Amino acid sequence: MTEGTIRKLGLEGGLWALVTDDGRSIELIDCPEALKKNGARARVRGSRESAEVTIGMVGDAMTVDSFELL
C-alpha cells in the first residue's frame, strides 16, 4: 500500500492523484467516488496494469484496487 494525500489536480479537465509523503504524484485511474476527497490522507493499493499511458502525465499511475481513508 502507498500512503499520501489525495489531491485533485487541474490538468486536462481535472484528475485525482495520490501525492506520497516523499513528494511523488501517482495518478489514480478510475478513482472511486468515496476516495475523491481533496486533502484527505489515504492508503491506496493498486496496480499499474492498464495504467501505462495517461492523459494527465503527472508521474506514475495506478488503477485503484482498494483504499483506506486515514
N, C-alpha and C positions, 0 to 999 in steps of 0.2 A: 504494500500500500504506500501511496505517496501522500504526504501531508502538506497543506499550504492554505492559501486564502483564495476563495472564489472571486473572480473579477469578470465583469462584463467589459469587453474591450470594443471600442467603436470602429474597428476595422471592417471594411466590406459589409456595412449594414449591421454590424454587431456580432460578436461571438463570445462564448463563455470559455474561460481559461482558469486553470489552477496555477497560481503563482506560488512556487515552492519556497520554503524557508531560505534556500540558498539562491533565490532570485531567478530560477528558470521558469519560463512560461510554457505550459502544456495546454494546447487547445483541446477542449472537451467536445468530441464529436457526438451529435445527438444527445446533448446534455439533458438528463431527466428534469422535469419541471421542479421537483422538490429540491434539486440542487442549485437552481437558479436564484441564488441569494447573494447579491453583490456584497462583498466584505465578510462573508461567513467563513469560518475555519472549517476545514473538512479533511477527512482521509478518503482517498479515492483509489480504487483498484480498477485497472483497465488493461486493455490490450492494444497493441499497435496494428493488429490485423484490420485491414480496410481503412487505415489512417495514415498511409504513406504520403499522400498528396492532399493538401487542403488549400482552400481559398485564402484563409487568414494568414498563413505562413508566419506565425508568431514564435515558432520554435518547434518543439516536439508536439505530437498529437496523440490522443488515445481515445478509444471507444470505451465509455464507462461501463464496467461490469457490476460494480457495487460501490457504495459510498456510505460514509458516516459523518454527520454534522457534529462538530465538537462544541 
